[in-house]
Amino acid sequence: MGYHLKSFTELVADGAWADVGMYIGAGSSMPGWYTFIGVVVCVVILAMGNKSEHDHYDKHQ
């Protein structure tokens, strides 16, 4: 099919476009940036939650 093709144009020409999920940024560095941003957001949320839990624990001790 078209799974080995590198561009959306080749994918459409091959007729496999209905079988493959393509998105803006595929084949670029964007998936790596999205992953990095997601990791940073998760780390920030975990750090804020940890600080909040410690503040509540220290208040009731």
N, C-alpha and C positions, 0 to 999 in steps of 0.2 A: 504494500500500500504506500502511503506517503510518510510514514513515521521516520524515515531516514533523511527526509528533505530538510533544508536549512532555512528556507524562507516561506512566508505565507503565500507568496505568488506561486511558487512551485507546488505548494500543498494544494491550492485551489485548482491549478492546472492538472494535477494528478487525480483529482476527484476524491481525495481522502479527507477533505475539510470537515465533513460531518462526523468523522470518527475521532478527531483530535481537538482538544480544547486549546485554542490559541488565545493569547492575551497581549495587550500592549506591553512591550518591554521584553518579550520572550527573545532569547538569543543575545541579550545584552547583559549588563552588570546589574540591572534592576532587581532580579530575584535575590541577589546577595545583599543589596542595600535594604530591601524589604525585610529580610531575615535579621540583619543587623539592627534595624530600627525596632523590630519586634522584641529582640533580646534586650535592648536597652530599656524599652518600656517595661518589660517584665521585671528586670532587675530593680528599676526605680520603684515599681509598685511593691515588690517584696521588701525592699529596704524601708519604705514608708510604713508598711504594715508592721514590720518588726519593731520599728521605733515606737509606733503607736501602742503596740502590745506591751512593750517594756515600760512605757510611760504609765499605762493603766495599772500594771502590776506594781510598780514602785509607789503609786498613789495609794493603793490599798494594802500596803505592807506595814 
